[in-house]
Amino acid sequence: MFKRLFETKPFSVDAGLFLLRFFSLFLMYHGYDKAIHFSEKASYWPDPFHIGGSASLSLTIFAELICPVFIVLGLFTRLALLPATVNMIFAILIGHVGQPFIEREHAFSFLIPFVVLFITGPGKYSVDTLRKK
C-alpha cells in the first residue's frame, strides 16, 4: 500500500475529473448571491461588452449559477465551461482590476480547473458519457 503512494500511475483519472467538476458547485454560491441582490448590483456592475450593467450581470449570473449545474452533471460540459471560463477571465482582468492579487485569487481558483476540464473533458462519470452510449 505504501509503495502505491509513490507510483506515477493515477489512481483514477475519472474520479479526479469528477471532483474537479464537483468543485464548480462553489461557484454557484456567488451566482446565487448576485441573483438575489440583482437590483442592488446592476447599477454599478462592470459592462465590458457595452450592453448595460443589467445585461452584463445577467450573463455573469448565467455563468456562475446555471453553467456550474451543467458542469457538475457533466452535461454539455465543454459548452458550459466556455461562459464560466470567460466569466473568470473577465473577473480577473476587469472586475478586480487595480486590486491586489489576493482579490483575484478566487477567480484564478475557478479558472484553472475550468481550463483543465476543457482540455481533458468531463471523464467517465458524466452525463455526456452516458449520452454517447
MODELLER restraints for C-alpha pairs under 7 A, 6 or more apart:
rsr = mdl.restraints
at = mdl.atoms
rsr.add(forms.Gaussian(group=physical.xy_distance, feature=features.Distance(at['CA:14:A'], at['CA:123:A']), mean=4.91, stdev=0.5))
rsr.add(forms.Gaussian(group=physical.xy_distance, feature=features.Distance(at['CA:14:A'], at['CA:124:A']), mean=5.52, stdev=0.5))
rsr.add(forms.Gaussian(group=physical.xy_distance, feature=features.Distance(at['CA:14:A'], at['CA:125:A']), mean=6.46, stdev=0.5))
rsr.add(forms.Gaussian(group=physical.xy_distance, feature=features.Distance(at['CA:17:A'], at['CA:122:A']), mean=6.24, stdev=0.5))
rsr.add(forms.Gaussian(group=physical.xy_distance, feature=features.Distance(at['CA:17:A'], at['CA:123:A']), mean=5.88, stdev=0.5))
rsr.add(forms.Gaussian(group=physical.xy_distance, feature=features.Distance(at['CA:18:A'], at['CA:123:A']), mean=6.96, stdev=0.5))
rsr.add(forms.Gaussian(group=physical.xy_distance, feature=features.Distance(at['CA:18:A'], at['CA:125:A']), mean=6.44, stdev=0.5))
rsr.add(forms.Gaussian(group=physical.xy_distance, feature=features.Distance(at['CA:20:A'], at['CA:113:A']), mean=6.23, stdev=0.5))
rsr.add(forms.Gaussian(group=physical.xy_distance, feature=features.Distance(at['CA:21:A'], at['CA:71:A']), mean=5.77, stdev=0.5))
rsr.add(forms.Gaussian(group=physical.xy_distance, feature=features.Distance(at['CA:21:A'], at['CA:72:A']), mean=4.85, stdev=0.5))
rsr.add(forms.Gaussian(group=physical.xy_distance, feature=features.Distance(at['CA:22:A'], at['CA:72:A']), mean=5.03, stdev=0.5))
rsr.add(forms.Gaussian(group=physical.xy_distance, feature=features.Distance(at['CA:24:A'], at['CA:68:A']), mean=5.45, stdev=0.5))
rsr.add(forms.Gaussian(group=physical.xy_distance, feature=features.Distance(at['CA:24:A'], at['CA:72:A']), mean=6.67, stdev=0.5))
rsr.add(forms.Gaussian(group=physical.xy_distance, feature=features.Distance(at['CA:25:A'], at['CA:68:A']), mean=5.98, stdev=0.5))
rsr.add(forms.Gaussian(group=physical.xy_distance, feature=features.Distance(at['CA:25:A'], at['CA:72:A']), mean=6.98, stdev=0.5))
rsr.add(forms.Gaussian(group=physical.xy_distance, feature=features.Distance(at['CA:27:A'], at['CA:64:A']), mean=5.66, stdev=0.5))
rsr.add(forms.Gaussian(group=physical.xy_distance, feature=features.Distance(at['CA:27:A'], at['CA:68:A']), mean=6.96, stdev=0.5))
rsr.add(forms.Gaussian(group=physical.xy_distance, feature=features.Distance(at['CA:28:A'], at['CA:64:A']), mean=5.43, stdev=0.5))
rsr.add(forms.Gaussian(group=physical.xy_distance, feature=features.Distance(at['CA:28:A'], at['CA:65:A']), mean=4.64, stdev=0.5))
rsr.add(forms.Gaussian(group=physical.xy_distance, feature=features.Distance(at['CA:28:A'], at['CA:68:A']), mean=6.46, stdev=0.5))
rsr.add(forms.Gaussian(group=physical.xy_distance, feature=features.Distance(at['CA:30:A'], at['CA:64:A']), mean=6.62, stdev=0.5))
rsr.add(forms.Gaussian(group=physical.xy_distance, feature=features.Distance(at['CA:31:A'], at['CA:61:A']), mean=4.89, stdev=0.5))
rsr.add(forms.Gaussian(group=physical.xy_distance, feature=features.Distance(at['CA:31:A'], at['CA:64:A']), mean=4.48, stdev=0.5))
rsr.add(forms.Gaussian(group=physical.xy_distance, feature=features.Distance(at['CA:31:A'], at['CA:65:A']), mean=4.62, stdev=0.5))
rsr.add(forms.Gaussian(group=physical.xy_distance, feature=features.Distance(at['CA:32:A'], at['CA:65:A']), mean=6.19, stdev=0.5))
rsr.add(forms.Gaussian(group=physical.xy_distance, feature=features.Distance(at['CA:34:A'], at['CA:61:A']), mean=6.50, stdev=0.5))
rsr.add(forms.Gaussian(group=physical.xy_distance, feature=features.Distance(at['CA:35:A'], at['CA:61:A']), mean=6.36, stdev=0.5))
rsr.add(forms.Gaussian(group=physical.xy_distance, feature=features.Distance(at['CA:42:A'], at['CA:53:A']), mean=5.18, stdev=0.5))
rsr.add(forms.Gaussian(group=physical.xy_distance, feature=features.Distance(at['CA:42:A'], at['CA:54:A']), mean=4.83, stdev=0.5))
rsr.add(forms.Gaussian(group=physical.xy_distance, feature=features.Distance(at['CA:42:A'], at['CA:57:A']), mean=6.24, stdev=0.5))
rsr.add(forms.Gaussian(group=physical.xy_distance, feature=features.Distance(at['CA:43:A'], at['CA:53:A']), mean=6.10, stdev=0.5))
rsr.add(forms.Gaussian(group=physical.xy_distance, feature=features.Distance(at['CA:44:A'], at['CA:53:A']), mean=6.75, stdev=0.5))
rsr.add(forms.Gaussian(group=physical.xy_distance, feature=features.Distance(at['CA:45:A'], at['CA:53:A']), mean=5.06, stdev=0.5))
rsr.add(forms.Gaussian(group=physical.xy_distance, feature=features.Distance(at['CA:45:A'], at['CA:57:A']), mean=6.40, stdev=0.5))
rsr.add(forms.Gaussian(group=physical.xy_distance, feature=features.Distance(at['CA:46:A'], at['CA:53:A']), mean=6.24, stdev=0.5))
rsr.add(forms.Gaussian(group=physical.xy_distance, feature=features.Distance(at['CA:46:A'], at['CA:95:A']), mean=6.52, stdev=0.5))
rsr.add(forms.Gaussian(group=physical.xy_distance, feature=features.Distance(at['CA:47:A'], at['CA:53:A']), mean=5.36, stdev=0.5))
rsr.add(forms.Gaussian(group=physical.xy_distance, feature=features.Distance(at['CA:47:A'], at['CA:56:A']), mean=5.75, stdev=0.5))
rsr.add(forms.Gaussian(group=physical.xy_distance, feature=features.Distance(at['CA:60:A'], at['CA:87:A']), mean=6.43, stdev=0.5))
rsr.add(forms.Gaussian(group=physical.xy_distance, feature=features.Distance(at['CA:63:A'], at['CA:83:A']), mean=5.36, stdev=0.5))
rsr.add(forms.Gaussian(group=physical.xy_distance, feature=features.Distance(at['CA:63:A'], at['CA:84:A']), mean=4.70, stdev=0.5))
rsr.add(forms.Gaussian(group=physical.xy_distance, feature=features.Distance(at['CA:63:A'], at['CA:87:A']), mean=6.48, stdev=0.5))
rsr.add(forms.Gaussian(group=physical.xy_distance, feature=features.Distance(at['CA:64:A'], at['CA:84:A']), mean=6.50, stdev=0.5))
rsr.add(forms.Gaussian(group=physical.xy_distance, feature=features.Distance(at['CA:67:A'], at['CA:80:A']), mean=5.07, stdev=0.5))
rsr.add(forms.Gaussian(group=physical.xy_distance, feature=features.Distance(at['CA:67:A'], at['CA:84:A']), mean=6.55, stdev=0.5))
rsr.add(forms.Gaussian(group=physical.xy_distance, feature=features.Distance(at['CA:70:A'], at['CA:76:A']), mean=6.57, stdev=0.5))
rsr.add(forms.Gaussian(group=physical.xy_distance, feature=features.Distance(at['CA:70:A'], at['CA:77:A']), mean=6.27, stdev=0.5))
rsr.add(forms.Gaussian(group=physical.xy_distance, feature=features.Distance(at['CA:70:A'], at['CA:80:A']), mean=6.25, stdev=0.5))
rsr.add(forms.Gaussian(group=physical.xy_distance, feature=features.Distance(at['CA:71:A'], at['CA:77:A']), mean=5.12, stdev=0.5))
rsr.add(forms.Gaussian(group=physical.xy_distance, feature=features.Distance(at['CA:71:A'], at['CA:80:A']), mean=6.25, stdev=0.5))
rsr.add(forms.Gaussian(group=physical.xy_distance, feature=features.Distance(at['CA:71:A'], at['CA:81:A']), mean=6.90, stdev=0.5))
rsr.add(forms.Gaussian(group=physical.xy_distance, feature=features.Distance(at['CA:73:A'], at['CA:126:A']), mean=5.99, stdev=0.5))
rsr.add(forms.Gaussian(group=physical.xy_distance, feature=features.Distance(at['CA:73:A'], at['CA:127:A']), mean=6.12, stdev=0.5))
rsr.add(forms.Gaussian(group=physical.xy_distance, feature=features.Distance(at['CA:74:A'], at['CA:122:A']), mean=5.64, stdev=0.5))
rsr.add(forms.Gaussian(group=physical.xy_distance, feature=features.Distance(at['CA:74:A'], at['CA:126:A']), mean=4.39, stdev=0.5))
rsr.add(forms.Gaussian(group=physical.xy_distance, feature=features.Distance(at['CA:74:A'], at['CA:127:A']), mean=5.18, stdev=0.5))
rsr.add(forms.Gaussian(group=physical.xy_distance, feature=features.Distance(at['CA:74:A'], at['CA:128:A']), mean=5.75, stdev=0.5))
rsr.add(forms.Gaussian(group=physical.xy_distance, feature=features.Distance(at['CA:75:A'], at['CA:126:A']), mean=6.81, stdev=0.5))
rsr.add(forms.Gaussian(group=physical.xy_distance, feature=features.Distance(at['CA:75:A'], at['CA:127:A']), mean=5.15, stdev=0.5))
rsr.add(forms.Gaussian(group=physical.xy_distance, feature=features.Distance(at['CA:75:A'], at['CA:128:A']), mean=5.13, stdev=0.5))
rsr.add(forms.Gaussian(group=physical.xy_distance, feature=features.Distance(at['CA:76:A'], at['CA:128:A']), mean=6.43, stdev=0.5))
rsr.add(forms.Gaussian(group=physical.xy_distance, feature=features.Distance(at['CA:77:A'], at['CA:122:A']), mean=6.31, stdev=0.5))
rsr.add(forms.Gaussian(group=physical.xy_distance, feature=features.Distance(at['CA:78:A'], at['CA:118:A']), mean=5.52, stdev=0.5))
rsr.add(forms.Gaussian(group=physical.xy_distance, feature=features.Distance(at['CA:78:A'], at['CA:121:A']), mean=6.87, stdev=0.5))
rsr.add(forms.Gaussian(group=physical.xy_distance, feature=features.Distance(at['CA:81:A'], at['CA:114:A']), mean=6.27, stdev=0.5))
rsr.add(forms.Gaussian(group=physical.xy_distance, feature=features.Distance(at['CA:81:A'], at['CA:118:A']), mean=6.66, stdev=0.5))
rsr.add(forms.Gaussian(group=physical.xy_distance, feature=features.Distance(at['CA:85:A'], at['CA:111:A']), mean=5.88, stdev=0.5))
rsr.add(forms.Gaussian(group=physical.xy_distance, feature=features.Distance(at['CA:85:A'], at['CA:114:A']), mean=6.16, stdev=0.5))
rsr.add(forms.Gaussian(group=physical.xy_distance, feature=features.Distance(at['CA:88:A'], at['CA:107:A']), mean=5.32, stdev=0.5))
rsr.add(forms.Gaussian(group=physical.xy_distance, feature=features.Distance(at['CA:88:A'], at['CA:111:A']), mean=5.80, stdev=0.5))
rsr.add(forms.Gaussian(group=physical.xy_distance, feature=features.Distance(at['CA:91:A'], at['CA:107:A']), mean=6.44, stdev=0.5))
rsr.add(forms.Gaussian(group=physical.xy_distance, feature=features.Distance(at['CA:92:A'], at['CA:104:A']), mean=5.53, stdev=0.5))
rsr.add(forms.Gaussian(group=physical.xy_distance, feature=features.Distance(at['CA:92:A'], at['CA:107:A']), mean=6.21, stdev=0.5))
rsr.add(forms.Gaussian(group=physical.xy_distance, feature=features.Distance(at['CA:96:A'], at['CA:103:A']), mean=6.81, stdev=0.5))
rsr.add(forms.Gaussian(group=physical.xy_distance, feature=features.Distance(at['CA:96:A'], at['CA:104:A']), mean=6.20, stdev=0.5))
